[in-house]
Amino acid sequence: MTATGNENQGWAQTGRTPRIAIIGAGMSGIAAVVKLRRAGYTDITVYEKGDRVGGTWRENSYPGLSCDVPSHWYSFTFEPNPDWPHRFSYGPDIQAYMERTAQKYGVTECTRFNTEVTDLRYEAPVWQLTTSQGEQATYDLVIAATGILHHPSVPDIPGLDSFEGARFHTARWDHNVSIEGKRVGIIGTGSTSAQIVGAIADKVEHLALFQRTAQWMHPLFQREYPEYWKKLLRAFPVLCRASYWFYYKVIEWTIAEATVGNKLLQWYVSWMCRRNLEKNVPNPVKRAKLTPDYQAACKRLIICSDFYPAISRDNADIVTEGIERIEPTGIRTKDGVLHALDVLVLATGFKVSNFILPTRVTGEKGVELNALWNGIPHAHRAMSIPGFPNFWMLEGPTGPVGNISLTSITENQIDYIIQCLDKMKRDGLLAMAPKKKAFEDYNAAMAEAVKNTVWFTGGCQSWYLDKNGIPNLYPWAPRRFRKEMQHPDFSEYRLMHRREDLLPGSPETAEMAAQAASA
Ligand code: NAP
């Protein structure tokens, strides 16, 4: 593939439509294609390393896989779904929705499957993209829709490889291995583990849950939607829209507010969690083991009603003794006990600071993103980076995550990018990138605000914290984010009109990279 545009002028100056590369055909990538096309930006190629769309919903297939965000909110606004079977969807239903949506809107047609992007190099004002097959192509704009939780984290426990039974990470569930009637051990007690325990405890001979840290759990009010309800939604699509906003508001005004400093709501969430535990775990020894010593919602709040009844079963144990090592036949804990296992499940989460990495991304003046981030990914408004013009991220670092719907967040971000493209078109811009000052001011305000959040004050360790122990996510309420995304402030950006604006590139980026490297 070769460049077809006049690189000296740029798409916005010649009036052609920009060539857009989207990396990832998960939830964000699908939404980006649909919304960009609707806005008139139709020259899009999606690169997907997998063989199907769906991202996290394609990669995860563990028993009990579900979404603890209500279905009608975890939906695209352009594709309301009156047929959701449950209030909280199971993984296969979400994957089917993603595939259906991708087919319906022609996302699959413009997607190159089994094609990993290995290298992105900015050659002002365009990006040169290289794939794992060695192909190269030129794009005016790159959107990284690579998701957050897709690189499994395998714990560094001595003897892990010596285990002779079946072993796999939750994101690589081995369906060739039967767990029926087996002795199963699960390491980790996050949202994933809670769903698995709830789904398999009654199928296995014995379940040992290796818990390093207890977790607070809010009940999940599951409901199967009756046929008459789906018919009603089909007849009156406005009801789907009303459901979207109903759940948006309910969660925004409860859990989301509780995390960003509302003391009353924090109390409410804590009370709900404690009540859930006391009501559903009758055994006092198990209850004591399952009682956390930090504030509810400090770690990503688990919303699950199946876990407590499952772990309360006689064939299930919570092992709180630390793991000494893994042996061929099981896990040896620090008290010397060998917990014999047939199957070992690693519910140990993900490497969360990768985002687009390990793709090599090189911006102005040859600065590499990996070096710039230096293990602590940051972005301007969670979407762009000084020194990386015409490069955007969806669900990028410091964005709003947690117990809110990422479909709504990603749609807000896409709308923002579209406004930026419209600005480029209107003003005939060659490139735009955030100013270093705007990026620093924004991140400084975040660093200050994050001190009011329960992720910082709640007294826990979690994947929300960066390697310096600072929460690396959006510290304000989601409605503020929504407003920010609706109204881009273009004064925060270097708007590059002429070729002279592009060169010699941004000295500030090299400076930042040097600072990061010496930190
Ligand atoms: P996680 O929340 O990061 O949990 C990982 C678990 O593994 C923790 O309990 C951790 O213990 C434990 N662990 C890690 N290394 C260990 C080691 N060396 N020894 C012992 N224990 C170890 O991962 P996750 O459960 O996969 O969830 C990740 C995120 O995915 C969630 O927070 C959520 O955002 C998302 N998710 C969402 C849904 C949904 O319904 N929407 C469902 C599943 C997942 P410590 O707590 O002590 O670190």
Residues whose N, C-alpha, C, O or C-beta is under 5 A from the ligand:
A	BS01	NAP	S66 C67 D68 V69 L149 P155 D156 I187 G188 T189 G190 S191 T192 S193 R212 T213 R300 A347 T348 G349 F350 W463
